[in-house]
Amino acid sequence: MAEMDINEVLRHLPQRYPFMMIDRVKLLEPGKRIVALKNVTANEPHFPGHFPYRPIMPGVLILEAMAQAAAILGFRTMGEAPDENSVYYYAGIDNARFKKPVVPGDQLEIEVSVTAAKRGVWKFACMARVDGEVVAEAEILCALRGIGVDKK
């Protein structure tokens, strides 16, 4: 049940600012689940346009936070880290529901559980909460794939 600070998170994700969506991992059980945090701040680049008079975190970025937490869980489960020869793709999103807006000042708690894994494709049950209240949920599929390989 490991915790991870931002430096450890950065070693397990290829994303960087402004697309880094995980600030800390509170709990990680390889092969089972992860609980991660995203601190939502007013200075994030999407808020001036979404929306100027009522800043709301876009739902697609909440889904991205879920996928990044899932990637950390997948990499730690496999005992690997991302490198320049692989990428962790979204393969599908099912049953996504957004129940309450996420706004600057909120702390998004993302919980992701492995529901299936086969041949490099992982299925995850994801839930995002603010102050213990569910704000979004989804099932996502992610796939680890090699890149930069000659296809002949």
Number of C-alpha atoms within 10 A of each C-alpha: 9 10 15 16 12 12 10 14 20 17 13 22 21 18 13 9 8 9 14 17 25 26 20 21 23 17 15 22 15 19 17 15 23 25 23 28 21 20 15 18 14 16 9 13 12 16 19 14 11 13 12 10 9 12 17 20 21 16 16 10 14 22 24 17 25 29 26 25 30 30 26 26 25 29 18 16 15 12 9 11 15 16 13 9 10 15 16 21 14 16 13 11 15 11 10 16 14 16 13 13 14 22 18 16 10 17 17 27 26 30 24 29 21 20 15 13 15 8 7 12 17 20 21 25 20 25 23 28 20 18 10 9 11 17 21 23 23 18 22 24 20 21 20 19 12 12 11 8 8 5 4 3
